[in-house]
Amino acid sequence: MARFCSNCAAPLPSSQKYRSTKTMEIPKEELPTGFTFAGRYQIIEELGKGGMGRVYKAIDKEVNAKVALKLIKPEIASDKKTIERFRNELKIARDITHKNVCRMYDLNKEKGSYYITMEYVPGEDLRSFICRSGQYEVPGKR
């Protein structure tokens, strides 16, 4: 924690005088291997990160199964319209069954952080695929 103001270099009050707030309880964006998130999901590895947050491969210890866990960035999750959009997307996704669409399981909140659990699908990530195969062109469009 900083001891001096970044603008004027004045000493800042000791943090020991203050109690933690909900904002301070939000977990770090990066979850270490072996960490158990939300008392249930044991992190195996980070699969990727992007504009919405980070995605991890995890073991759901409740049912002993691999899942993908998407931890949504706090600045995005603080927007109620965005969270409502995620809820609607989840409702729609639960009705879709297709070999090329992963199943979404749930949208939850843990200590102020929203996260989504979904089917873990092993294989190459999209960025690697695009780098390897080049830009995909939609048939009929040029």
Secondary structure, DSSP 8 states (H G I E B T S, - for coil): --SB-TTT--B---GGGS---HHHHS--SS--TT-EETTTEEEEEEEEE-SSEEEEEEEETTTTEEEEEEEE-HHHHT-HHHHHHHHHHHHHHHT--BTTB--EEEEEEETTEEEEEEE---S--HHHHHHHH-----TT--
